[in-house]
Amino acid sequence: GNLEDYEETVKKAKEAWKVWADIPAPKRGEIVRQIGDALRQKIKVLGSLVSLEMGKIFVEGVGEVQEYVDVCDYAVGLSRMIGGPILPSERPGHALIEQWNPVGLVGVITAFNFPVAVYGWNSAIAMICGNACLWKGAPTTSLVSVAVTKIIAKVLEDNKLPGAICSLVCGGADIGTAMAKDERMDLLSFTGSTKVGKQVALMVQERFGRSLLELGGNNAIIVFEDADLNLVIPSALFASVGTAGQRCTTARRLFLHESIHDEVVAKLAKAYAQVRIGDPWDSDTLYGPLHTKEAVKMFLAAVEQAKQQGGSVVCGGKVINRPGNYVEPTIVTGLPHNAPIVHTETFAPILYVLKFKEEEEVFAWNNEVKQGLSSSIFTKDLGRIFRWLGPKGSDCGIVNVNIPTSGAEIGGAFGGEKHTGGGRESGSDSWKLYMRRSTCTINYSKDLPLAQGIKFQ
């Protein structure tokens, strides 16, 4: 789409919002329930399309559509629960309440790596809150964006509602910039790199707009000497190799206590060697290609920098000689915790394995990177677990114990701190980001007492 298409679409979406906002929230929930059912009926074909266009393995493609279905189910219940409190007024004959209303039009810019789920997190919750949505998916996954939008549009139109309630504009940076600068965009949800997210945030802030940012992650797994290695090895493997290292929650740093370092590296390298690499559509495949040729170049550059900074490649490090953007899943050891490449998020399957001695130092190393998305420790020490969850523990938005950094459930709020952007999507009270709050005072008496006991007579 071009900027003229965008302009037309915004106008249609704004008109559609006027219809949608008048529908009671539980009725909006019923529409979202139908969208979830429509996605269920197409789950395998949509998952297959994700696999074809993005490159993730088929079961992950289906899992991503399932995530949208799950969020729809969650949103249906939420549509009967959203609301504000009735607060005690200090003035007699007065009621003090919180009223929550939709913001209006929610712009959603999503990334290539989760071309269905991230839009689902936003749209299902935004819709039950009473908002219209305008989606710009990644330019490299536009078929998925079109397919999902057609499914949603059919549900809306079958219910005699305008399809423009959930609008789509395919396009590049020009469309994204227009959305960021457009005062008609009442909330802009952006998922992508920290570099681009910073530009989006500044453009939105310049007009005093609202933004929800889901940006980079340089996530760590910390393994203590008392950890159950039967949990550690598959967890580290999934977190670092799953989706070919192209999740914002991918584990990029693995901190191992010095007493178990060599044993874990040996076991992990053995597990890496057994990863079944192949066509993402093949049910036996665990690991597919990177998304683009540019990603392959970034992978090779990062491996080279790691070597130059003193790292040793234990396994992987090369491009795989087969059609497509395939690279070997890679483990690098021997780098210091503060090596520049360790502090750089490369969206590729490279795992930096680092030694530590003490809890205090490794908690600090987890927190020293600019991003603050996901983090995990493996331990049986109860005191350590609660220190990890506490104020001097992990500074991330997602803090795990004895599970990987990736694979979050939809019931909790998803997002991170610092350069990850501070946004929250999906569960918990994330719905509040898609609404505006009014504190309302109603005087039902015949007197006019002022707050704080002020007399003005």
N, C-alpha and C positions, 0 to 999 in steps of 0.2 A: 504493500500500500504506500501511497505517497501522502504528502501533507494535506492535499485536498480531500482525499479519502478519510484521513484522520479527522479533519474539521467536520465533515458530514456525520461521521460516526459519533463524535462527542455530542453533537446536537441531538441525534437520535437517542443516545443513551440518556441524556438529560431529560428528554421528553418521556422516555420509558420509566424513568425513576418516579415521575409524578404518579404514574399508575401503581407502581410497585409499593411506594411508601404508604399508600392508603389501605393496603391489604393487611389485615391483622397478622401479627407475628406467627401464631400457630398455623395460619393458612399458608404463610410463606414457607414454614417448615414442611408442610405437606408437599409443596412443589419441590423442595430440596430432596424430600424422601423419594419422589418420583425420578429425580435426576440420578440419585444413587442407584435405584432399580434399573434405570436405563443403562448406566455404566456397568452394572453387574451382568446384564445380558450381552454386553459387548466386551467383557473383560479380557477374553483371550485374544480377540482380534486387535483390540487396542494395545494390549501388552506386546503383541507381535509387531505392531507398527512402531512402538517405542523402541523395541529391540532393533528393528531395521534401521530406523532413522538416527537414534542416539548411539546405538552400539552395545548397550548393556545386555546381559544374558536374558533369555526369555522369562525365566522365573522372576527375575528382578523387575522386568517390564510389567508383568502381571501384578506383582506385589505393589508396584507404584500405583496402578489403577485401583487396587484393593484399598490403598491408603485413602484415595479420594472417596471411595464408597464408605469407608469407616468414618471419615470426617462428616459425610452427609448424614449418617446415622446419628453421630454425636450432635450435629447441628439441629436435627429434628427435635431431640429432647430439649436442647438449649432454647429452642423457639418458644417453649412454654415456661421458661425459667428466668429469662433476662429481666432485670428490673433493679430499681434502686431502693434504698431504705427509707422508712419514715423516721425522721429524727425528732427528738424532743425539743420543742421550742421553749425558749425562756419567757415568751410573752403569752399571757392568757388569751384564749380565743384565736390562736394562730396554729397553723399546721406547717411543718417544715419537711419537705420531701425532695428526693432526687429523681429527676426525670431523665431518661436516656433516650436519645433520638438518633436516627441514622445520620452519618456525615453527609451522604448524598451519593456522589460518584467516586468509586474506588478504582484507581488505576493499578494494574498488577503487571509488573515486568518480571518475567521468570527466566531462568537460565536453562541451558541445554541439558544439564545432567539429570534433572527431574522435571521433564517437560509436561507431566500430568499432575503429580502429587502437590507440588508447590502452589499451582493455581487452585487446586482443590482445597487446600488449607485456607486460602484466602477467600475464594468465592463462596464456598458453602457457609462459612461464618458470616461474611459480609452480607450475603443474601438474606439470611434470617434476621439480621439486624435492620434490614430495610434498605440496603444500598443497591444501586446498580453497579456493574463492573465493566471496566474496559481493559482488555487483556492484550499485552504485547508479549508473545512468547519469543524464544530465541530464534533468530533468523534461520539457524541450521536445523530446527525441529518444527518447521511451520506446518508440515503435514499432520503432526500430532495435534497442534493447536487448532487447525481447521476441523479435524475429526471430532475432538472433544466439544468444540463450540457447536457443531451441527447437532450432536446428541442433545446438548442442553437446549438449543433453540427449538428443537422438535417438541421437547417436553413443555416448554413455555407456550409455544404456539398451540399445542394440543389443549392447553388450558385457557386458550383465548387471551393470552398475555403477549406483549411485544417481545420478540426474540432479542431486541436491542437491550433488554435488561442485562444480558450477558453478551457484550459486544467484543469484537476482536479486530485488531488492526495488525496485520503482519508488516514487518518493516525493520529497518536498521536503526542506527544511532540517531538519525534525524527525528524519527517518531518518538524515541525515548526522551530526547531533549525537549521536544514539544510537550510531552506529558509532564516532565519535571517543571517546566516553566508555566504551565497552563493553570491559571487560578480556578478554572472550572473543575480541576482534579482535586477533590476535597481530601483525599488521602492517597498517597502514592506508596505502594508496597514494591520494593525493589529487591530482587535476589540476584547476586552476581559477585564480581570481584570487589575487593576493598577499594581498588584504584578508581573504578567507575562509580562505585557507591558513594565515594567522597564527593565526586562531581555532582551526582544526583542530589545528595544531601544539601550541598551549597546552593544549588539552583532552587530547590524547594524552600529552603530556609530564607532565601532572599525575598520570597513572596509571602513569608510567614505561613507557609503551608505545613501540612502534616505528612511525615514520612515514616515508613516501617522498613527498616534495613536488615537484610539477612546477607552478610558478607562473608569474608574468608574465615578459615579455621586452620590453626597449626597445632593439631591436637596430639595429646600425649597419653600413653599408657605407662603407668609406673608399676613395676613388679617387685615386691618385697621378698625377702628370703623365706618367709613363711607361706608364700602363695601356693595355691594348688595348680601345678603346671599342666594338669589335664584340662583346666579351664583356660589357662594362659595361651597355650599354643593355638588352639582353634580361634580364640578371640582375637589374638594379634593377627592371625592370618586373614580372617574375615575383614577386620577393621582396616588393614593396609592394602589388601588385594581386591576386596569386593568392589564392584563397579570399576575395575581397573584403576583404583585410586582416585576416582573422579567424584567423590562425595565431599561436601563441605565438612563432614564429620569423619573423614578418613584419618586413621592414625598415621602421623608422619614422624613422630618421635616415640621411641620405645626405651624407657629408662629401666635398666636392670640392676638390681643390687649386685655388687661386685662378686659376692659369693656364689651367685647362680648364673652370672653373665655367660660364661662359655657354654654351659649346658643348654641354656635356652637358645642361644644363637645356633648351636648345632642342631637342636630339635626343630627350630623354626626353618632353617635352611633345608632340612629334609622334607618338611611339610611344603615349602615353596616348590621343591622339585616335583612334587606330586600334583600340583595344580594343573587341572585339565584345561589347556588353552585351545580355543577353536572358534568355530562359527557360533555367534550368540544364539542362533535359532536351534542349534543342536542341544537336545535335552541333557547330554552328558557334559556340556561345557560349563566350566566355573568362571572362566576369565576370557573376556572378549577384547576388542580393539579399543584404542583411544579414539576420541571423537573426531579429531582433525589431524592433518599433517603438521599444523603448527604445534599441537600438543606433543607430537613426536620430537620435534626440534627442541622444545622446552625440556623434555625428559633428558635428551642427550646432553644438553648444555648443563643441566643440574648435576648429572653424573660426573661430568668433566670437572665442574667446580668442586664437587665433593672430594674428588681425588686430589685436586690442587691444594685443597685446604687440609689434607692429611688423612682423608678417609680411605678405607680399604673396602672394595666391592667383594662381599662374601658370595653373593649369587646375583645373576641378572646383569643389568647394565647395558644391554645391547638391544638393537632393533631385531625383531624376528623376521627371517626371510620368508615371507608369505604375503599374498595380496592383502591390503588393508593396513590400518595404522597400528600394527601390533608391536609391542615392546615387552621385554622380559620383566616380570616383577622383580624388584631389586632390593637387596639389603646392603646397607653400608655401615661399617663399624669404625671405631677409632677416632671419631671426631670429638672435639670438645663441645660441651653443651651450648656454648655461645658462638660457635662457628657461624659465619654469615649465611651459609647455605642452609644450616639447620633452622635459622630464623626466617627463612624464605619459604612461603607456601608454593610448592610446585604441584600443579594439578595433575599428578601422575603417580604411578605405583612405586614410589621410592620411600623406604623406611630407614631412618637413621637410628641406629642402636647405640645407646650411650650408657656408661657406667656411673653408678652413684654409690655413696657410702651411708649417708645419714638422711633420715626423714626430712629434717628441716631444709637441707640444701636442695633436695629433689622437689619438694613442694615449691620452693622459690624458683627452680628451673622451669617447672610447669608454667608458672605465672609470668616468666620474664619475656615471653614473646608478646607481640603487639595484639594478636588475636586472643579471643576468650570464648571459644564456642564449646568444645566438648573435651572431656577428660575422664580418665579411669584409673583406679588403683586396684591391684590384686593383693589381698592380705586377709589374714584371719584375725588380726588384732583389732578388737572392738574399739579400744581407745583411739587407735590410729584412724579407724573409719570415721569416727565422729570429729576428730581433728581435721580430717580431709573435707568433711562437709561444712565445717565451721568457718569463722571469719578469717582465720590464718591458713585455711586450706586452699582448695582450688578456687580461682577467681572466674571460672567459666559459668556459662548459663546452663550447661548440662554437666552434671557431676555424678559419675558412676562408680560402683564398687563391684568388682568381680564380674563385670560384663564389658563388652567392647565399647569403643567410643561412638560407633555408628549403629543405626537401627533403633531410633527413638520411637516410642509409642505416641499415638495421637492424643491421648488423654492429658498429657502434660504440655505446658507451654514450651514451644521450641524456639531457640534463639540464643544469642550470646552477648558478651560484654566487649568493651574496648573497641578495637578496630573491626570486630564482627558486627558492630552497628547498633546493638542494644534492642533490636526488634524482637517481638514475640508473636508467634503464629500458632494456630491449631487450638490446643485444649486449655484447661484451667480458665483464667479470666481474660484470655487474649481477645475475647469478643469486645472488650471495652475500647480497644484501639480503633474499632470500626464504628464507634458511636461518639456522640458528643454529650456531655453531661450538663444539665441545668440544675442549679439549686433553686428550688421554688418555695416561696413563702406565701401562704394563703391566709388572709385575715377574714375569719368568718364571724367576728364580733362587731359591735357597734362602736368600739373604742379604737384608739390609735396609739397604743403603748410603743415606745421606741426601744430598740435593742440597747443593751448596756445601761438601761435605766435613764437614758438622756431625757431631759425635760426641755422642750422647745416651744415655749408659750409666751 
